[in-house]
């Protein structure tokens, strides 16, 4: 009887651990591109011309305008692509955005500055939950939403970020 209780406890623990995993699987249509509307705070994941999912988000501490230099708190605007997936992010999970491009680098260098980098779509640590515009230029969604986005979006997916 004792052995059965130990086995059942072990199975229950394994089940709960699997349920709380930050990784989920996605078997739906491929995400072919992402749009981000900074003003409306709406990110959409598309399969061709069909919206698959839509999310609200937080931005950097200076959300208006295109990112020009490192530390300006702005989120870039323009055409980029998802260039990496980070399962070990300090912000739960994250998807890298290919900022800066050549134009971004040239603009920053013309001002004698660095364009910065490490712009991501990422989750929200509990200390920032409920705060508005707290990132350094990234796009932050809830961890629950990020779990799904991470599963749905592949490296190479185009992303258009608009004012």
N, CA and C atoms as an extended XYZ file, in Angstrom:
489
Properties=species:S:1:pos:R:3:atomname:S:1:resname:S:1:resid:I:1 pbc="F F F"
N         0.818       -1.198        0.000 N   UNK     1
C         0.000        0.000        0.000 CA  UNK     1
C         0.863        1.265        0.000 C   UNK     1
N         1.943        1.209        0.796 N   UNK     2
C         2.832        2.356        0.878 CA  UNK     2
C         3.486        2.625       -0.484 C   UNK     2
N         3.888        1.545       -1.155 N   UNK     3
C         4.531        1.678       -2.467 CA  UNK     3
C         3.566        2.307       -3.476 C   UNK     3
N         2.310        1.903       -3.424 N   UNK     4
C         1.307        2.460       -4.335 CA  UNK     4
C         1.131        3.959       -4.105 C   UNK     4
N         1.132        4.384       -2.864 N   UNK     5
C         1.006        5.808       -2.538 CA  UNK     5
C         2.198        6.593       -3.075 C   UNK     5
N         3.386        6.015       -2.944 N   UNK     6
C         4.596        6.668       -3.454 CA  UNK     6
C         4.519        6.802       -4.971 C   UNK     6
N         4.095        5.754       -5.644 N   UNK     7
C         3.972        5.781       -7.114 CA  UNK     7
C         2.937        6.814       -7.538 C   UNK     7
N         1.790        6.826       -6.883 N   UNK     8
C         0.750        7.802       -7.230 CA  UNK     8
C         1.208        9.225       -6.971 C   UNK     8
N         1.921        9.433       -5.878 N   UNK     9
C         2.453       10.765       -5.583 CA  UNK     9
C         3.442       11.191       -6.664 C   UNK     9
N         4.301       10.271       -7.086 N   UNK    10
C         5.262       10.559       -8.146 CA  UNK    10
C         4.581       10.898       -9.459 C   UNK    10
N         3.558       10.148       -9.806 N   UNK    11
C         2.811       10.417      -11.034 CA  UNK    11
C         2.113       11.771      -10.964 C   UNK    11
N         1.539       12.073       -9.825 N   UNK    12
C         0.865       13.369       -9.656 CA  UNK    12
C         1.862       14.511       -9.788 C   UNK    12
N         3.039       14.352       -9.194 N   UNK    13
C         4.069       15.390       -9.292 CA  UNK    13
C         4.517       15.582      -10.736 C   UNK    13
N         4.714       14.482      -11.445 N   UNK    14
C         5.127       14.570      -12.852 CA  UNK    14
C         4.054       15.251      -13.685 C   UNK    14
N         2.799       14.937      -13.431 N   UNK    15
C         1.689       15.549      -14.151 CA  UNK    15
C         1.642       17.050      -13.889 C   UNK    15
N         1.762       17.458      -12.632 N   UNK    16
C         1.731       18.886      -12.303 CA  UNK    16
C         2.918       19.617      -12.903 C   UNK    16
N         4.075       18.999      -12.898 N   UNK    17
C         5.259       19.623      -13.503 CA  UNK    17
C         5.055       19.820      -14.997 C   UNK    17
N         4.467       18.833      -15.657 N   UNK    18
C         4.211       18.949      -17.096 CA  UNK    18
C         3.201       20.057      -17.381 C   UNK    18
N         2.210       20.194      -16.543 N   UNK    19
C         1.186       21.219      -16.739 CA  UNK    19
C         1.744       22.619      -16.548 C   UNK    19
N         2.730       22.761      -15.683 N   UNK    20
C         3.259       24.086      -15.394 CA  UNK    20
C         4.435       24.445      -16.290 C   UNK    20
N         4.803       23.587      -17.206 N   UNK    21
C         5.920       23.850      -18.105 CA  UNK    21
C         5.684       25.126      -18.893 C   UNK    21
N         6.772       25.845      -19.145 N   UNK    22
C         6.617       27.063      -19.934 CA  UNK    22
C         6.571       26.783      -21.426 C   UNK    22
N         6.727       25.527      -21.817 N   UNK    23
C         6.694       25.169      -23.225 CA  UNK    23
C         5.401       24.454      -23.575 C   UNK    23
N         4.771       24.908      -24.635 N   UNK    24
C         3.568       24.271      -25.147 CA  UNK    24
C         3.807       23.949      -26.619 C   UNK    24
N         2.988       23.100      -27.166 N   UNK    25
C         3.105       22.786      -28.592 CA  UNK    25
C         1.991       23.501      -29.346 C   UNK    25
N         2.257       23.752      -30.600 N   UNK    26
C         1.292       24.408      -31.480 CA  UNK    26
C         1.217       23.601      -32.760 C   UNK    26
N         0.020       23.216      -33.130 N   UNK    27
C        -0.178       22.413      -34.335 CA  UNK    27
C        -1.071       23.098      -35.359 C   UNK    27
N        -1.283       24.398      -35.208 N   UNK    28
C        -2.161       25.123      -36.113 CA  UNK    28
C        -1.435       25.629      -37.350 C   UNK    28
N        -2.101       26.516      -38.086 N   UNK    29
C        -1.500       27.081      -39.301 CA  UNK    29
C        -0.214       27.859      -38.981 C   UNK    29
N         0.715       27.834      -39.901 N   UNK    30
C         1.993       28.521      -39.729 CA  UNK    30
C         1.786       30.042      -39.646 C   UNK    30
N         2.471       30.669      -38.702 N   UNK    31
C         2.476       32.130      -38.636 CA  UNK    31
C         3.382       32.613      -39.760 C   UNK    31
N         2.808       33.357      -40.726 N   UNK    32
C         3.576       33.808      -41.882 CA  UNK    32
C         4.103       35.230      -41.720 C   UNK    32
N         3.489       36.030      -40.845 N   UNK    33
C         4.040       37.340      -40.500 CA  UNK    33
C         3.335       37.898      -39.273 C   UNK    33
N         3.981       38.907      -38.682 N   UNK    34
C         3.487       39.563      -37.471 CA  UNK    34
C         3.389       41.053      -37.756 C   UNK    34
N         2.315       41.688      -37.274 N   UNK    35
C         2.240       43.146      -37.312 CA  UNK    35
C         2.126       43.655      -35.885 C   UNK    35
N         2.761       44.799      -35.648 N   UNK    36
C         2.705       45.459      -34.348 CA  UNK    36
C         2.286       46.902      -34.598 C   UNK    36
N         1.185       47.304      -34.000 N   UNK    37
C         0.702       48.686      -34.078 CA  UNK    37
C         0.958       49.308      -32.706 C   UNK    37
N         2.001       50.145      -32.622 N   UNK    38
C         2.399       50.709      -31.334 CA  UNK    38
C         1.319       51.611      -30.744 C   UNK    38
N         0.679       52.424      -31.562 N   UNK    39
C        -0.337       53.351      -31.064 CA  UNK    39
C        -1.549       52.621      -30.498 C   UNK    39
N        -2.013       51.615      -31.227 N   UNK    40
C        -3.193       50.855      -30.779 CA  UNK    40
C        -2.840       49.751      -29.797 C   UNK    40
N        -1.533       49.523      -29.600 N   UNK    41
C        -1.057       48.460      -28.700 CA  UNK    41
C        -1.644       47.107      -29.092 C   UNK    41
N        -1.522       46.806      -30.372 N   UNK    42
C        -2.085       45.566      -30.885 CA  UNK    42
C        -1.033       44.836      -31.730 C   UNK    42
N        -0.738       43.607      -31.332 N   UNK    43
C         0.142       42.745      -32.102 CA  UNK    43
C        -0.719       41.623      -32.673 C   UNK    43
N        -0.564       41.387      -33.971 N   UNK    44
C        -1.339       40.337      -34.635 CA  UNK    44
C        -0.399       39.327      -35.271 C   UNK    44
N        -0.748       38.069      -35.099 N   UNK    45
C        -0.038       36.977      -35.741 CA  UNK    45
C        -0.925       36.480      -36.875 C   UNK    45
N        -0.370       36.457      -38.084 N   UNK    46
C        -1.136       36.116      -39.283 CA  UNK    46
C        -0.670       34.803      -39.890 C   UNK    46
N        -1.617       34.123      -40.524 N   UNK    47
C        -1.328       33.073      -41.497 CA  UNK    47
C        -1.880       33.616      -42.807 C   UNK    47
N        -0.983       34.028      -43.688 N   UNK    48
C        -1.352       34.708      -44.935 CA  UNK    48
C        -2.207       35.919      -44.586 C   UNK    48
N        -3.480       35.981      -45.009 N   UNK    49
C        -4.299       37.165      -44.717 CA  UNK    49
C        -5.238       36.959      -43.531 C   UNK    49
N        -5.089       35.854      -42.813 N   UNK    50
C        -5.978       35.540      -41.687 CA  UNK    50
C        -5.292       35.780      -40.340 C   UNK    50
N        -5.938       36.551      -39.473 N   UNK    51
C        -5.416       36.774      -38.126 CA  UNK    51
C        -5.626       35.505      -37.307 C   UNK    51
N        -4.522       34.970      -36.777 N   UNK    52
C        -4.599       33.779      -35.927 CA  UNK    52
C        -4.805       34.160      -34.469 C   UNK    52
N        -4.043       35.152      -34.019 N   UNK    53
C        -4.108       35.616      -32.634 CA  UNK    53
C        -3.818       37.108      -32.598 C   UNK    53
N        -4.322       37.737      -31.553 N   UNK    54
C        -4.115       39.174      -31.358 CA  UNK    54
C        -3.790       39.399      -29.885 C   UNK    54
N        -2.820       40.277      -29.613 N   UNK    55
C        -2.376       40.519      -28.240 CA  UNK    55
C        -2.205       42.018      -27.972 C   UNK    55
N        -2.431       42.398      -26.735 N   UNK    56
C        -2.090       43.742      -26.253 CA  UNK    56
C        -0.706       43.638      -25.628 C   UNK    56
N         0.003       44.749      -25.488 N   UNK    57
C         1.382       44.688      -25.003 CA  UNK    57
C         1.800       46.003      -24.365 C   UNK    57
N         2.941       45.971      -23.715 N   UNK    58
C         3.613       47.149      -23.163 CA  UNK    58
C         4.867       47.395      -23.993 C   UNK    58
N         5.295       48.651      -24.008 N   UNK    59
C         6.475       49.042      -24.776 CA  UNK    59
C         7.560       49.599      -23.854 C   UNK    59
N         8.510       50.288      -24.471 N   UNK    60
C         9.583       50.935      -23.736 CA  UNK    60
C         9.083       52.165      -22.996 C   UNK    60
N         9.923       52.686      -22.125 N   UNK    61
C         9.537       53.820      -21.275 CA  UNK    61
C         9.371       55.122      -22.058 C   UNK    61
N         9.771       55.161      -23.328 N   UNK    62
C         9.564       56.312      -24.211 CA  UNK    62
C         8.985       55.771      -25.513 C   UNK    62
N         7.705       55.399      -25.531 N   UNK    63
C         7.161       54.594      -26.634 CA  UNK    63
C         6.964       55.314      -27.967 C   UNK    63
N         6.940       56.623      -27.987 N   UNK    64
C         6.657       57.350      -29.225 CA  UNK    64
C         7.916       57.518      -30.065 C   UNK    64
N         7.794       57.194      -31.351 N   UNK    65
C         8.898       57.379      -32.285 CA  UNK    65
C         9.724       56.126      -32.480 C   UNK    65
N        10.562       56.173      -33.519 N   UNK    66
C        11.424       55.055      -33.907 CA  UNK    66
C        12.681       55.042      -33.043 C   UNK    66
N        13.109       53.866      -32.643 N   UNK    67
C        14.349       53.713      -31.885 CA  UNK    67
C        15.505       54.242      -32.732 C   UNK    67
N        16.319       55.108      -32.134 N   UNK    68
C        17.461       55.670      -32.847 CA  UNK    68
C        18.791       55.301      -32.221 C   UNK    68
N        18.826       55.312      -30.886 N   UNK    69
C        20.089       55.036      -30.204 CA  UNK    69
C        19.867       54.156      -28.978 C   UNK    69
N        20.930       53.524      -28.567 N   UNK    70
C        20.893       52.680      -27.381 CA  UNK    70
C        20.442       53.479      -26.161 C   UNK    70
N        19.509       52.905      -25.419 N   UNK    71
C        19.067       53.524      -24.172 CA  UNK    71
C        17.966       54.541      -24.309 C   UNK    71
N        17.424       54.764      -25.534 N   UNK    72
C        16.398       55.792      -25.699 CA  UNK    72
C        15.001       55.327      -25.274 C   UNK    72
N        14.842       54.047      -24.940 N   UNK    73
C        13.551       53.541      -24.464 CA  UNK    73
C        12.482       53.411      -25.531 C   UNK    73
N        12.885       53.521      -26.792 N   UNK    74
C        11.925       53.431      -27.894 CA  UNK    74
C        11.956       52.042      -28.519 C   UNK    74
N        10.849       51.695      -29.144 N   UNK    75
C        10.741       50.438      -29.886 CA  UNK    75
C        10.928       50.763      -31.362 C   UNK    75
N        11.743       49.991      -32.078 N   UNK    76
C        11.967       50.297      -33.492 CA  UNK    76
C        10.678       50.240      -34.303 C   UNK    76
N        10.688       50.933      -35.419 N   UNK    77
C         9.575       50.899      -36.375 CA  UNK    77
C        10.155       50.510      -37.719 C   UNK    77
N         9.443       49.660      -38.435 N   UNK    78
C         9.907       49.237      -39.751 CA  UNK    78
C         9.730       47.751      -39.946 C   UNK    78
N        10.438       47.245      -40.955 N   UNK    79
C        10.353       45.825      -41.319 CA  UNK    79
C        11.582       45.104      -40.777 C   UNK    79
N        11.321       44.067      -40.025 N   UNK    80
C        12.379       43.250      -39.444 CA  UNK    80
C        11.961       41.788      -39.566 C   UNK    80
N        12.652       40.901      -38.885 N   UNK    81
C        12.246       39.500      -38.828 CA  UNK    81
C        12.655       38.935      -37.472 C   UNK    81
N        12.036       37.827      -37.100 N   UNK    82
C        12.396       37.149      -35.857 CA  UNK    82
C        13.708       36.424      -36.122 C   UNK    82
N        14.754       36.789      -35.381 N   UNK    83
C        16.078       36.236      -35.676 CA  UNK    83
C        16.587       35.225      -34.655 C   UNK    83
N        15.852       35.019      -33.563 N   UNK    84
C        16.262       34.022      -32.578 CA  UNK    84
C        15.155       33.765      -31.575 C   UNK    84
N        15.242       32.614      -30.934 N   UNK    85
C        14.317       32.246      -29.864 CA  UNK    85
C        15.163       31.980      -28.626 C   UNK    85
N        14.765       32.566      -27.513 N   UNK    86
C        15.515       32.381      -26.269 CA  UNK    86
C        14.635       31.700      -25.224 C   UNK    86
N        14.828       30.396      -25.010 N   UNK    87
C        14.034       29.687      -24.009 CA  UNK    87
C        14.494       29.965      -22.586 C   UNK    87
N        15.662       30.602      -22.421 N   UNK    88
C        16.225       30.874      -21.098 CA  UNK    88
C        16.254       32.363      -20.786 C   UNK    88
N        15.325       33.103      -21.337 N   UNK    89
C        15.267       34.548      -21.166 CA  UNK    89
C        15.043       34.947      -19.712 C   UNK    89
N        15.610       36.073      -19.319 N   UNK    90
C        15.322       36.660      -18.002 CA  UNK    90
C        13.879       37.147      -17.941 C   UNK    90
N        13.237       37.223      -19.102 N   UNK    91
C        11.858       37.694      -19.200 CA  UNK    91
C        10.956       36.553      -19.665 C   UNK    91
N        11.111       35.388      -19.038 N   UNK    92
C        10.331       34.178      -19.242 CA  UNK    92
C        10.751       33.463      -20.523 C   UNK    92
N        10.245       33.875      -21.659 N   UNK    93
C        10.637       33.393      -22.982 CA  UNK    93
C        10.762       34.633      -23.858 C   UNK    93
N        11.564       34.560      -24.923 N   UNK    94
C        11.657       35.733      -25.787 CA  UNK    94
C        11.971       35.356      -27.228 C   UNK    94
N        11.529       36.242      -28.110 N   UNK    95
C        11.795       36.145      -29.548 CA  UNK    95
C        12.565       37.394      -29.953 C   UNK    95
N        13.752       37.202      -30.514 N   UNK    96
C        14.572       38.330      -30.928 CA  UNK    96
C        14.074       38.956      -32.217 C   UNK    96
N        14.132       40.278      -32.269 N   UNK    97
C        13.781       41.051      -33.467 CA  UNK    97
C        15.085       41.538      -34.085 C   UNK    97
N        15.207       41.487      -35.389 N   UNK    98
C        16.466       41.722      -36.097 CA  UNK    98
C        16.958       43.170      -36.107 C   UNK    98
N        16.493       43.993      -35.214 N   UNK    99
C        17.027       45.350      -35.035 CA  UNK    99
C        18.431       45.251      -34.448 C   UNK    99
N        19.398       46.054      -34.908 N   UNK   100
C        19.320       47.100      -35.920 CA  UNK   100
C        19.655       46.568      -37.314 C   UNK   100
N        19.031       47.199      -38.323 N   UNK   101
C        19.405       46.895      -39.704 CA  UNK   101
C        20.442       47.930      -40.157 C   UNK   101
N        20.853       47.856      -41.395 N   UNK   102
C        21.897       48.777      -41.882 CA  UNK   102
C        21.482       50.236      -41.768 C   UNK   102
N        20.228       50.528      -42.074 N   UNK   103
C        19.741       51.905      -41.984 CA  UNK   103
C        19.776       52.402      -40.533 C   UNK   103
N        19.363       51.540      -39.597 N   UNK   104
C        19.380       51.908      -38.175 CA  UNK   104
C        20.808       52.191      -37.699 C   UNK   104
N        21.734       51.347      -38.136 N   UNK   105
C        23.141       51.523      -37.741 CA  UNK   105
C        23.688       52.830      -38.304 C   UNK   105
N        23.413       53.104      -39.577 N   UNK   106
C        23.906       54.337      -40.215 CA  UNK   106
C        23.335       55.579      -39.524 C   UNK   106
N        22.046       55.559      -39.187 N   UNK   107
C        21.416       56.700      -38.510 CA  UNK   107
C        22.089       56.970      -37.167 C   UNK   107
N        22.271       55.929      -36.374 N   UNK   108
C        22.889       56.093      -35.049 CA  UNK   108
C        24.339       56.571      -35.184 C   UNK   108
N        25.083       55.966      -36.098 N   UNK   109
C        26.478       56.356      -36.275 CA  UNK   109
C        26.608       57.792      -36.752 C   UNK   109
N        25.625       58.276      -37.540 N   UNK   110
C        25.668       59.679      -37.993 CA  UNK   110
C        25.513       60.644      -36.816 C   UNK   110
N        24.975       60.160      -35.708 N   UNK   111
C        24.846       60.960      -34.489 CA  UNK   111
C        25.987       60.682      -33.512 C   UNK   111
N        26.912       59.814      -33.944 N   UNK   112
C        28.021       59.456      -33.075 CA  UNK   112
C        27.622       58.525      -31.936 C   UNK   112
N        26.563       57.770      -32.142 N   UNK   113
C        26.017       56.904      -31.094 CA  UNK   113
C        25.917       55.460      -31.567 C   UNK   113
N        25.605       54.583      -30.624 N   UNK   114
C        25.322       53.177      -30.925 CA  UNK   114
C        23.817       53.014      -31.108 C   UNK   114
N        23.386       52.172      -32.065 N   UNK   115
C        21.953       51.971      -32.248 CA  UNK   115
C        21.321       51.099      -31.153 C   UNK   115
N        22.160       50.408      -30.383 N   UNK   116
C        21.626       49.461      -29.411 CA  UNK   116
C        21.269       48.171      -30.104 C   UNK   116
N        20.554       47.343      -29.419 N   UNK   117
C        20.162       46.052      -29.966 CA  UNK   117
C        19.378       45.282      -28.918 C   UNK   117
N        19.352       43.976      -29.051 N   UNK   118
C        18.629       43.117      -28.110 CA  UNK   118
C        17.187       43.569      -27.915 C   UNK   118
N        16.484       43.738      -29.016 N   UNK   119
C        15.060       44.061      -28.975 CA  UNK   119
C        14.290       42.752      -29.129 C   UNK   119
N        13.350       42.522      -28.224 N   UNK   120
C        12.631       41.249      -28.165 CA  UNK   120
C        11.131       41.442      -27.981 C   UNK   120
N        10.397       40.406      -28.332 N   UNK   121
C         9.045       40.197      -27.819 CA  UNK   121
C         9.275       39.254      -26.650 C   UNK   121
N         8.803       39.615      -25.467 N   UNK   122
C         9.076       38.771      -24.304 CA  UNK   122
C         7.955       38.824      -23.282 C   UNK   122
N         8.085       37.965      -22.276 N   UNK   123
C         7.129       37.901      -21.185 CA  UNK   123
C         7.342       39.020      -20.186 C   UNK   123
N         6.608       38.941      -19.075 N   UNK   124
C         6.631       40.001      -18.067 CA  UNK   124
C         6.936       39.421      -16.688 C   UNK   124
N         8.101       39.745      -16.122 N   UNK   125
C         8.372       39.315      -14.755 CA  UNK   125
C         7.355       39.922      -13.787 C   UNK   125
N         7.083       39.220      -12.703 N   UNK   126
C         6.039       39.666      -11.768 CA  UNK   126
C         6.282       41.072      -11.242 C   UNK   126
N         7.534       41.497      -11.095 N   UNK   127
C         7.783       42.845      -10.558 CA  UNK   127
C         7.315       43.951      -11.508 C   UNK   127
N         7.096       43.621      -12.783 N   UNK   128
C         6.611       44.605      -13.751 CA  UNK   128
C         5.140       44.415      -14.102 C   UNK   128
N         4.518       43.377      -13.605 N   UNK   129
C         3.125       43.077      -13.927 CA  UNK   129
C         2.223       44.245      -13.545 C   UNK   129
N         1.396       44.666      -14.492 N   UNK   130
C         0.469       45.777      -14.249 CA  UNK   130
C         1.057       47.157      -14.497 C   UNK   130
N         2.353       47.246      -14.778 N   UNK   131
C         2.977       48.548      -15.056 CA  UNK   131
C         2.885       48.858      -16.539 C   UNK   131
N         2.772       50.122      -16.857 N   UNK   132
C         2.735       50.560      -18.246 CA  UNK   132
C         4.134       50.931      -18.725 C   UNK   132
N         4.452       50.529      -19.951 N   UNK   133
C         5.661       50.966      -20.655 CA  UNK   133
C         6.913       50.959      -19.779 C   UNK   133
N         7.349       49.782      -19.461 N   UNK   134
C         8.469       49.608      -18.550 CA  UNK   134
C         9.718       49.032      -19.205 C   UNK   134
N         9.631       48.576      -20.471 N   UNK   135
C        10.792       47.936      -21.096 CA  UNK   135
C        11.793       48.989      -21.566 C   UNK   135
N        12.905       48.526      -22.107 N   UNK   136
C        13.925       49.417      -22.659 CA  UNK   136
C        13.768       49.535      -24.179 C   UNK   136
N        12.623       49.121      -24.699 N   UNK   137
C        12.356       49.197      -26.134 CA  UNK   137
C        11.766       47.915      -26.683 C   UNK   137
N        11.566       46.941      -25.825 N   UNK   138
C        11.004       45.657      -26.248 CA  UNK   138
C         9.481       45.704      -26.246 C   UNK   138
N         8.888       44.611      -26.664 N   UNK   139
C         7.438       44.426      -26.699 CA  UNK   139
C         7.125       43.354      -25.663 C   UNK   139
N         6.404       43.712      -24.599 N   UNK   140
C         6.147       42.785      -23.494 CA  UNK   140
C         4.685       42.368      -23.445 C   UNK   140
N         4.471       41.069      -23.374 N   UNK   141
C         3.142       40.484      -23.211 CA  UNK   141
C         3.160       39.684      -21.902 C   UNK   141
N         2.027       39.139      -21.513 N   UNK   142
C         2.014       38.313      -20.308 CA  UNK   142
C         2.777       37.014      -20.568 C   UNK   142
N         3.218       36.386      -19.516 N   UNK   143
C         3.933       35.110      -19.667 CA  UNK   143
C         3.045       34.049      -20.307 C   UNK   143
N         1.794       34.042      -19.947 N   UNK   144
C         0.859       33.074      -20.535 CA  UNK   144
C         0.763       33.274      -22.052 C   UNK   144
N         0.655       34.543      -22.474 N   UNK   145
C         0.605       34.845      -23.904 CA  UNK   145
C         1.928       34.494      -24.578 C   UNK   145
N         3.045       34.795      -23.896 N   UNK   146
C         4.358       34.537      -24.471 CA  UNK   146
C         4.577       33.042      -24.693 C   UNK   146
N         4.038       32.230      -23.825 N   UNK   147
C         4.138       30.774      -23.978 CA  UNK   147
C         3.558       30.361      -25.339 C   UNK   147
N         2.400       30.920      -25.679 N   UNK   148
C         1.755       30.587      -26.954 CA  UNK   148
C         2.487       31.201      -28.141 C   UNK   148
N         2.885       32.446      -28.022 N   UNK   149
C         3.597       33.123      -29.109 CA  UNK   149
C         4.896       32.381      -29.418 C   UNK   149
N         5.620       31.992      -28.383 N   UNK   150
C         6.887       31.275      -28.543 CA  UNK   150
C         6.680       29.976      -29.317 C   UNK   150
N         5.581       29.290      -29.031 N   UNK   151
C         5.281       28.031      -29.731 CA  UNK   151
C         4.863       28.270      -31.176 C   UNK   151
N         4.196       29.368      -31.444 N   UNK   152
C         3.627       29.626      -32.763 CA  UNK   152
C         4.608       30.210      -33.775 C   UNK   152
N         5.569       31.007      -33.309 N   UNK   153
C         6.406       31.804      -34.218 CA  UNK   153
C         7.766       31.147      -34.411 C   UNK   153
N         8.181       31.053      -35.661 N   UNK   154
C         9.471       30.470      -36.021 CA  UNK   154
C        10.492       31.564      -36.323 C   UNK   154
N        11.761       31.224      -36.166 N   UNK   155
C        12.848       32.099      -36.596 CA  UNK   155
C        12.677       32.341      -38.091 C   UNK   155
N        12.858       33.574      -38.512 N   UNK   156
C        12.685       33.944      -39.923 CA  UNK   156
C        11.351       34.597      -40.220 C   UNK   156
N        10.410       34.561      -39.268 N   UNK   157
C         9.089       35.163      -39.493 CA  UNK   157
C         9.223       36.677      -39.619 C   UNK   157
N         8.700       37.279      -40.691 N   UNK   158
C         8.733       38.738      -40.830 CA  UNK   158
C         7.850       39.419      -39.779 C   UNK   158
N         8.306       40.590      -39.339 N   UNK   159
C         7.531       41.404      -38.392 CA  UNK   159
C         7.594       42.854      -38.873 C   UNK   159
N         6.417       43.496      -38.940 N   UNK   160
C         6.314       44.905      -39.318 CA  UNK   160
C         5.834       45.655      -38.082 C   UNK   160
N         6.641       46.646      -37.657 N   UNK   161
C         6.298       47.445      -36.482 CA  UNK   161
C         5.981       48.847      -36.966 C   UNK   161
N         4.733       49.283      -36.672 N   UNK   162
C         4.245       50.603      -37.107 CA  UNK   162
C         4.032       51.514      -35.915 C   UNK   162
N         4.130       52.810      -36.178 N   UNK   163
C         3.894       53.825      -35.132 CA  UNK   163
C         2.501       53.713      -34.573 C   UNK   163
